[in-house]
Each structure stands twice: as structure tokens, then as C-alpha cells.
């Protein structure tokens, strides 16, 4: 992996640890709903995680597989994580 990807993984891991700490603190209160600050943080972590997975897959593809393809196959190749609600939507 590249150093940039490793740095992003460490950063994201730190955000997850911080989120868990916030969630534990919030769980000790008598509130009935999850605070917006925690919901926003969850969305940001998921968004960053998805983007990071795309980068990891692109890195693996270009490092290990792209050289095996013809120019035509390279033009048609797409590496991404589709967002769908259920497997049958793929």
C-alpha cells in the first residue's frame, strides 16, 4: 500500500475511536435520540471509508492487474464500490 493510504487508514481509525468515545459518553445520558453531532460523524466516517476503499482497490488494480489487460480492456475496466440498498440491485 502507499504511505498515503496507510496514513488515511490511521486517520480513519482514530476517527472511529473518537466516535466510540462520544457514543459511550452519550449513552450515559438519558437522551432518547442520537445527537446530530454523532450522526454527522458517522456519515463522514462512512464517506471517508468508502473513498478509501475505492483508493485501495484502484491501487491494487493498477499495481497488479492493469498491466495484464489489452488497451481495449483497460478502456472498459471500471473499479468502484457501487452504492445499492440490496445485492439484487447490483
N, C-alpha and C positions, 0 to 999 in steps of 0.2 A: 504494500500500500504506500501511497505517497505520504509525506510528512503532513501535508495539508489535511488529508483525510483523517489521519491519526489525531491531529490537533482538534479537528471538528468533533471527532468521536469523544475525546476527553471533555471538550466543552459541553457537548450534549449530555454526557453522563453527569457532569456537575449540575446541569440544569434539572435533571431528573432527581438527583439527591436533594437539591433545594426545594423542588416541588413536593417531595415526600415530607420534608420538614414542615413546609407550610400546611400540608394536608393534616399532619399529626397535630399541629397547633390548632387548626380549625376544628378538628374532630373533638377537641377537649371543650369546645363551646357548646352552647345549647341552640345554635342556629339550625333552621330547618332546610336551608339550601346551601349549595356550594357557592362561595363568593365568586364574583366576576373575575377577580384577580387570578384565582386558581383556574377557572375555566379558560381564561385568555392564555395563561401559561401552558396549559395542556395543548391548546390549539397550536401555539408557537412551537412546542416540542415536537408535536406530530408533523408539522410542516417542515421543520428542520430535519427531522429524521427521514422523511420521505425524500427530501432533496439530497440528503447524504447517501441514502441507498441508491439513488439514481447515479450519483458520482462514483460510488463503489462499483456498480455494475458497468458503467462506461469505462472505468479504469481497467477492470478485468477483461472486458471485451476488446479494448484497444491493445492491451498488453499481451493477450494470449490467443485471441481468435481472429481478429481483423485481418492479420497477415495471411490467413488461410483462404480468404474469400477472393473471388474474382472482383474486378471493378464493378461489374453489374450487381453482384450480390452486395457489395459494400454500399452502393447507392440505395438499395432496397432494405437494408438492415436498419432496424429500429430497436433501441434498448431503452425501456422505460417501465415504470410501475403504473399500470392503469388504475384509475380510481373507479371502482364499481362497488355497489352495495352487496352484490351476491355473485358467487362464482359463475353462475349461469349467464351473467351479463358480459362475460369476457368475450 
